[in-house]
Amino acid sequence: MKDTRLLDELGARISEVLANSPVRDFEKNLKALFAATFDRFDLVTREDFEAQRRVLERTRAQLAALEARLAELESGRTRG
């Protein structure tokens, strides 16, 4: 039980030192750099991509149905 307390205290101290160290600033700057770079690439999330993919699939199915219906109507006109 005493060992657990010691490890917890040690972990807390290490976290405190890292939080106040230049490593933390470097991490923040690196994250900001990556965020800015990704913004320039105009990337989308996987969730947004999948949503647009589903919309496109529905649109293609509707287009195919409309094309089939148009062909059916046109073939009826040529016979009559």
C-alpha positions in Angstrom: 0.0 0.0 0.0 2.9 2.3 0.8 4.4 1.5 -2.6 1.3 2.6 -4.4 1.3 6.0 -2.6 5.0 6.4 -3.5 4.4 5.6 -7.1 1.4 7.9 -7.3 3.4 10.7 -5.7 6.3 10.1 -8.1 4.0 10.1 -11.1 2.4 13.3 -10.0 5.8 15.0 -9.6 7.0 13.8 -13.0 3.8 15.1 -14.6 4.3 18.4 -12.9 7.9 18.7 -14.1 6.9 17.8 -17.6 3.9 20.2 -17.6 6.3 23.1 -16.8 9.1 22.0 -19.1 10.1 23.1 -22.6 8.9 19.7 -23.8 5.3 20.8 -23.1 5.8 24.0 -25.1 7.3 22.0 -27.9 4.4 19.6 -27.9 1.9 22.5 -28.1 3.9 24.1 -30.9 4.1 20.9 -32.8 0.3 20.3 -32.5 -0.3 23.8 -33.7 2.0 23.3 -36.7 0.3 20.1 -37.6 -3.2 21.6 -37.3 -2.2 24.6 -39.5 -0.7 22.2 -42.1 -3.8 20.0 -42.2 -6.0 23.0 -42.5 -4.1 24.1 -45.6 -4.7 20.6 -47.1 -8.4 21.1 -46.7 -8.8 17.6 -45.3 -12.1 16.1 -44.1 -12.8 13.7 -41.3 -13.6 10.1 -42.0 -17.1 10.6 -40.7 -17.8 13.5 -43.1 -16.3 11.4 -46.0 -18.5 8.5 -45.2 -21.6 10.7 -45.0 -20.8 12.2 -48.4 -20.2 8.7 -49.8 -23.6 7.6 -48.7 -25.2 10.6 -50.3 -23.4 9.9 -53.5 -24.6 6.2 -53.5 -28.2 7.3 -53.0 -27.9 9.9 -55.8 -26.4 7.3 -58.2 -29.3 4.9 -57.4 -31.8 7.6 -58.0 -30.1 8.6 -61.3 -30.1 4.9 -62.4 -33.8 4.6 -61.6 -34.6 7.8 -63.5 -32.6 6.7 -66.5 -34.4 3.4 -66.6 -37.8 5.2 -66.3 -36.8 7.6 -69.1 -35.8 4.7 -71.3 -39.1 3.0 -70.6 -41.0 6.1 -71.5 -39.0 6.7 -74.7 -39.5 3.1 -75.8 -43.2 3.5 -75.3 -43.3 6.6 -77.5 -41.4 5.0 -80.4 -43.9 2.1 -80.5 -47.0 4.3 -80.4 
